[in-house]
């Protein structure tokens, strides 16, 4: 059983007989890969994760999109919980990097070490309360904690 679909470049796909193009399309559908994502992967040559690094894995690409959506939802709620100044300074320029399934740990990238420190010391309780209220989950697993990691 395939865990990821074989991705043919669009130029090769166009050369296939209609029946095989249709089968390729059905395979992409079964794997949850829409035409826009398929085109994105081949325009850039690879899928992009939340840090912009290239990966050939459609599974990784889809999971990074789920992480982005989870953190975007948390950020939207946090924008209502925090002052505008604090939100812009500490939360606005953060990005979801990874999720540790064993710990339920969401890893969030910050622009610098000072922001990471401030988020841990000052805002962690607010962030966790917001995440719990939203009942955020990654593939059905609850987000139990957030770790902040600086870009530099």
Secondary structure as GFF3:
##gff-version 3
##sequence-region A 1 152
A	DSSP	alpha_helix	10	15	.	.	.	ID=ss1
A	DSSP	alpha_helix	18	30	.	.	.	ID=ss2
A	DSSP	alpha_helix	35	44	.	.	.	ID=ss3
A	DSSP	beta_strand	47	48	.	.	.	ID=ss4
A	DSSP	beta_strand	54	55	.	.	.	ID=ss5
A	DSSP	alpha_helix	58	81	.	.	.	ID=ss6
A	DSSP	alpha_helix	84	86	.	.	.	ID=ss7
A	DSSP	pi_helix	87	91	.	.	.	ID=ss8
A	DSSP	beta_strand	95	100	.	.	.	ID=ss9
A	DSSP	beta_strand	105	110	.	.	.	ID=ss10
A	DSSP	alpha_helix	113	118	.	.	.	ID=ss11
A	DSSP	pi_helix	119	123	.	.	.	ID=ss12
A	DSSP	alpha_helix	124	134	.	.	.	ID=ss13
A	DSSP	beta_strand	137	138	.	.	.	ID=ss14
A	DSSP	beta_strand	141	142	.	.	.	ID=ss15
A	DSSP	beta_strand	145	150	.	.	.	ID=ss16
###
